[in-house]
Amino acid sequence: MARAAERSDRQPADRLPVARVCVDIGLAHLDRPFDYLVPAAAAADAQPGVRVRVRFAGKLVDGWLLERVAASDHQGRLAFLERVVSAAPALTADVAGLARAIADRYGGTMADVLRLAVPPRHARAEKALEASAPPPPDIPPTVGATASAAAPGWRRYPAGGAFLRAVAARRPARGVWSALPGEDWPTRLAELVAAVDGGALVVVPDARDLDRLDAACATVLGAGRHVCLSAASGPAARYRSFLDVLRGHARVVVGTRAAMFAPVPDLRLVVLWDDGDDLHAEPRAPYPHAREVLLTRAQRSDCAALVGGFSRTAEAQLLVETGWAQDIVADRATVRAAAPQVVALGAEPQLARDPAAATARLPSDAWKAAAAALRTGAPVLAQVPRRGYLPSVACQDCRAPARCVHCQGPLELRVARGAALCRWCGRGEVGHRCPQCGSPRLRASVVGARRTAEELGRAFPGAVVRTSGRDEILDQAPAGPCVVVATPGAEPPAPGGYGAVLLLDTWALLARADLRAAEEALRRWSAAAALARPAAAGGTVVIVADAALAPVQALVRWDQAWFAARELAERRELGFPPAARMASVTGAAAAVADLLHQARLPEGAELLGPVPAGADQERMLIRIRRGQAAALAAALHEAAAARSARKAPLPARIQIDPLELL
């Protein structure tokens, strides 16, 4: 009773007594601000951007105070804020507006986006920062010609110097950068952010890339001049870094996907490296992609933007072809001087000399290239798409896939002389016999990185062989002649570059049932080939693939922009993203049908499907013209709101522009 009386005695604040709060509930029909009264006792702390606790539907829930106003449009009685969690604002008006825009773009809720944008509060980190030293002085920007002179690496690209000067002059320049093979891209990006007169945000795919960029920024900018933001840092370190950015202790922020919403003050540049990496796609609702978030920020803040990589996606090519971004590429003479010699072993001259090259895992020309590199003391890199020893096995006699007797999952061999193990349930298959022919013998269907390392160790007995993959990723290749067997994305750089790079089992990347299979294969090959020495220094890349394939031709000529333009033209003709916009609705058949029945889809929307999407699930695709994207997102959000308002029992997941369509 005393507590109820205490609440009834509370008085609203004298000035701006109404707080508009985004309640942390991810239901579509509640995706709007709600009005609460600000208690007079909390008026000083209840400022826009602070975390609050409020009563909602009888429960105490979290929320964000978005703004304070003089009066409410609500006709009924308003409840009071229960309390202000922290007087330190953690949500800026710019990030709140961005969150609303991204929620609308992906048909999601603002509450879901804010969970991605602002890390969970860590009270000790917050208190420790209050007692920390003042921020270091800003780095003086280098403007105009000085900026170009300070970054000579950008002169190798005809449009690079102009882009650098435009960024330094605070102009909203936009570029798509095709990095040269062997390019020290972390240093180039550090030079770019050093020229910015204001804040800069750089997002990279993973922790290894972030470590390299962090070191380059420390060298170019100086210690303490930038902040790293990553979800892998741990709760305390991540929140402290977030507060450093929020309070202006650093104007340059580098990080992984978690940094795409970083509250960088006076944002003048956003950069995304390797936008084709699927790590840039957020796996939580509403599933935003870092590329779209950063380009939206560039548009809203009228700042410069750069999308870069060794390869190029169709989405990046679309930015160039629509005139939104400038193409930043080197001329052909510079490319030829920097690129390694790329040899495709499916070409007719190689097949004439070595008929087995079309089927061998390590054709003679690949073996000769590796042996020549090792003789000169240079390291060799072999890229293998699959990790493990033999990740897939089959019957030696009838070739039937080997499956677990318990769950019918695929069997694998993790060591040379061990029992076969199920990849689904983990059970061992001692004394396995083929149910088709009764044979106990197994053969490899797919060869993994460890088995490849074993084979190369026998082929080159004098060389050190190391593997780099999920279990252990090397930061750098060992010095001297060695062979590094790596899975895609785990290739370590080598001092001075690799003498030979072998791209094996290329069919595993090209044969995937995916719209982006060829684009992804070229991206992974280019990342590995870029670690090789230039051809003038003896660098050779051997790709065991048919030379007539378009992605192989792009690698041989080192012309990834040509392949991206070709890919975009084909998708435009077929009506595939990014030439068209698509959304997917996944769930039980009844849920998908119910949501689509509720949705008022734009005129001309094309329904594709349904197709199976796992146990008791199906998937429906919706295709529209690019100009109808906002209308489609709004229609799906409205339908989801109608279903959540009437508490529909079966969920349906909405994804706008999903990465996987097949």
Salt bridges, closest charged atoms under 4 A:
ASP24 OD1 - ARG115 NE 2.88
ASP31 OD2 - ARG100 NH2 2.78
ASP31 OD2 - HIS637 NE2 3.15
ASP35 OD1 - ARG20 NE 3.27
ASP62 OD1 - ARG53 NH1 2.71
GLU67 OE2 - ARG20 NH1 3.44
GLU82 OE2 - ARG55 NE 3.82
ASP94 OD2 - ARG297 NH2 3.60
ASP104 OD1 - ARG100 NH2 2.96
ASP112 OD1 - ARG115 NH1 2.29
GLU126 OE1 - ARG121 NH2 3.08
ASP138 OD1 - ARG251 NE 3.76
GLU183 OE2 - ARG156 NH2 3.22
GLU183 OE1 - ARG188 NH1 2.80
GLU191 OE1 - ARG188 NE 2.97
ASP197 OD2 - ARG170 NH1 3.97
ASP214 OD1 - HIS226 NE2 2.52
ASP244 OD1 - HIS249 ND1 3.31
ASP266 OD1 - ARG170 NH2 3.13
ASP266 OD1 - ARG268 NE 3.74
ASP274 OD2 - ARG523 NH1 2.76
ASP275 OD2 - ARG291 NH1 2.87
ASP277 OD2 - ARG523 NH1 3.78
GLU282 OE1 - ARG257 NE 2.91
GLU282 OE2 - ARG284 NE 2.81
GLU292 OE1 - ARG105 NH2 3.59
GLU292 OE2 - ARG291 NE 3.28
GLU315 OE2 - ARG516 NH2 2.87
GLU321 OE1 - ARG572 NH2 3.46
ASP327 OD1 - ARG312 NH2 2.62
ASP365 OD2 - ARG353 NH2 2.89
ASP397 OD1 - ARG441 NH2 2.37
GLU412 OE2 - ARG414 NE 2.86
GLU429 OE1 - HIS432 ND1 3.51
GLU454 OE2 - ARG458 NH1 3.16
GLU455 OE1 - ARG361 NH1 2.89
GLU455 OE2 - ARG451 NE 3.36
ASP471 OD2 - ARG450 NH1 3.94
GLU472 OE2 - ARG466 NH2 3.53
ASP505 OD2 - ARG361 NH2 2.75
ASP514 OD2 - ARG512 NH1 3.42
GLU519 OE2 - ARG516 NH1 3.54
GLU519 OE1 - ARG571 NH2 3.23
GLU520 OE2 - ARG523 NH2 2.86
GLU520 OE2 - ARG524 NE 2.63
GLU567 OE2 - ARG571 NH2 3.33
GLU570 OE2 - ARG566 NE 3.58
ASP594 OD2 - ARG643 NE 2.73
ASP594 OD2 - ARG646 NH2 2.58
GLU606 OE1 - ARG623 NH2 3.05
GLU638 OE2 - ARG600 NH2 2.46
ASP657 OD2 - ARG105 NH2 2.82
ASP657 OD2 - ARG581 NE 2.97
